[in-house]
C-alpha cells in the first residue's frame, strides 16, 4: 500500500461574511498517494487555484486540516510554512513567475540558495535539472529570450530544485500553444515515471487525461472523481491527440 | 487652450487623488526654496544699513586714536592726531576728542564704558544719528550708543550712574565710526593686552572689558578720567579718496604704543557684516544641499508613483492620450507643486529673515531690511521649477513611451540586470542576497539614495564642524548674533535630516511597490517573511551606508569650501558615529514598510499578475 503524501479534511476557505460570504473551497477531503498524479478540473472561479494555494502553504484555510508528508501544516507559523515551501513543495504557475533579471540557470538555482545550499551545489543541481528538461544550452539566456514552453520548463526545473515531495502546478499550460503544451506534458510524464507526486490544476481535458486520477470541482467542492487507467482515454491518448 | 485645460484638470485630479504624496513633494521643495530665499535676502542685509548709516552720519574713512602706554603709563599725545589730520590725503577731519575709561551703572548692572567727549555742535566728520531723544545740549546729559543702550535697557530720559555721578540720558544714537556693542573697537586700553603674543599682567592704567560707547560733553570726559594723563584721544578723518582708506592705514602701522592706531572703514564694515556674511554662506550652501535633496526626493517620489501608476498611464493612452499628453500631465503635476512650493518658500523665507538678521539697534535699518527683490523671486521660482523638471523628465518620458497594452496590464517596468552583482550575491546570506538583488534591479534609484545620503551626511558633518568652531568662539566671545548663526546651522541640519528621512521612507516604499511580484515569487520559493523584510530593509541600508561614508569624507571638503579660514576637522570618532547613526536611523525608518511588504499575502499577488 502506497504512502499518503497529502491529505486534507474538511478544507474550507471563505471570503467576506453575511450575504456576501463566498466559499472558495468548501469542505474538501483529498488524499494523494506518493508518486500519484492528480488532476483537478473545473470552470474558472470554482476554487481550483485557491485549493492549490492552501495545500502549498501560500494561503491559510478558514477551517479544516492539511497534512503533508505526515505533518499537519495548516497551523504552522509563517516562518515554518516558508521552510515547508522551500523543502517539501515545488510550484509551477501559469504565468511562469520567472525573474526577468536572472538568467535561466540563476532562476533554477534560486530555491536552493534560499534553502542555504552552497552556490556550487545549487549551480550543479540547477545545471542537472536544466539538462533533464532539455534546456542546458539555454542556461545563460534570460527568460525574455525563451518561448512560452521553454519558460514553463524552466519553471518546472525550478520547482524541482530542492527535491520536493510534492509539485503543485496551477494551469501549467494555460499560457501555451499546442506544441509547447506537448513539451510540458512530456516533462510531467517523465516526472511521473520518476515517482514524483504531482497535483495539477487545469481546465484543459487533454492535460487532465494524463493523470492517474481526475477530480472535478464546482463551487468550491469536489463533485466527481475518476480513476484513469491510461490507453486511448488516458495518458497515451492525450499525447497522441496533441501530436496529431 | 482646450488641451492646456485638459492637462491642468488631469494633473489637478491626480494631485487630489494622492494628497499625502503631493504634501511630501511640497514639503521637500519648500524646504529648499525657503532656505534659498533666506540666503538670497541675507545678501547686503548688513552691508546696506552700514552704508546708509555711514552716509547719513558723515562717517569717517579712518578712525585714528592714541592712548596712554598701558605698561609705562606715559600719557597719550593728541598732537599726534592733529599732525595726522594735516596729511595730504585728508579732505576733512574732526577731533581730537578726549576719551575716558569709566563705568556705567543702570538697573543694578554695571558695564565698562569709553566716554567720548564731544562738542554740542555737529562735527564735520562723524555726526552720530540720534534715534531717540536729542544730541548733547551742552549740559550734563549724555548720549548712549544704540546697541549698548539696547543691551542695558537704557532709553532717552533715563538716569544712569556714570563714573559714580548720576546723569540723564539725553538721547540714543548710532554711528558708523565704530562697530556696534559688544564688538566695539577700543579707544582706551581694553583686555586682553598682549605684547609679542604674551598677555601683559601688570598694567599702569585701568583696563576695560568690552566697553560700550557713550558720548559726553568734552569737560565731562576730562572729569571722568581719574587723572588727565589717563585720557585717550580720537580723531575722525575723511580722505579725498575713501577707497584709499586701507592703504592710508597700512602706510602708517604703529611702531610703538604711543603712535596713532588707525582703523579704516572697510575694517569696521568687515566687523559689522562678518556674522551676516557667514550666515549667508551657511544658508546658500544649505539651500544648494537641500535643493539636491529635493531633486532626489521628487525623483524617488515620481519613480515610486510610476510603479503604482502604470495602469493609469495605459488608460490615458487607451482613450486617445498621446505620449506627449501623458508626459505633459506628469510634468504639469510637479510644475504646479513646484510653483506653490516657490511661493511658500518665498513667503516663509521673507518672514523668517528678520528673525535671523535682526540685530541690535546699532545701525540705521536692520530688522525690516531683508526684502524680496524681483531677482530673488525669479531665482527661487527658477530653482523650484528646475528641481521639478529635472526630477520628472525621465519618468515622464518613460511613461510616454510605455506600450499601452503593457501599461493596461500593469506590467512591471523591466528590471536591470547587473550580472556580477547577482553572481556575488549567490555567496551571501539569504537576506543580503535578496537585498543586493533588489538594489541591483534599479541602479538609478540606488544612485539617488547614495547621492541623497552623501549630501545629507556632508551637510551634517560640515554643520557639526562649524558648530564646534562656533561654540569655541562663543566660549571666548559671547555674542547673540553668533548664537543666531548656531540656530541657523541647527535649522538647516534638522531640515537636511528630515528631508533625508522622507527620501528614505519614500525610496523604501517605491522599492516595495516595484518588487511586489518578485517578492511574492521569492516567498513562494521559500523565503521567510523575516528574510524578505531584512532584505528589503538592507536594500536601503547598503546605499545609505555607502552615502554616509562618502559624506563623511565630503563634509570636511564642503566645510573647507564654505569657510575659507583654517578648518578644524571633526575628530574621527564623530565621523564613525555619524556613519553608525545613519545605518541605525535608516534601518529604523525602513523596518516598518519592509515588514508590511514582507507580510502581504502571497497568493493574491501571484494571481494578480494574471489580471
Interface residues (C-beta under 8 A of the other chain):
Chain A: X49 X50 X53 X56 X58 X59 X78 X79 X82 X83 X85 X86 X87 X91 X93 X94 X95 X97 X99 X100 X101 X102 X106 X109 X110 X111 X113 X114 X115 X116 X119 X122 X123 X142 X144 X158 X162
Chain B: X414 X415 X416 X417 X422 X426 X427 X430 X433 X437 X440 X441 X517 X518 X520 X521 X522 X523 X524 X525 X526 X527 X528 X529 X530 X531 X599 X601 X602 X603 X606 X607 X609 X610
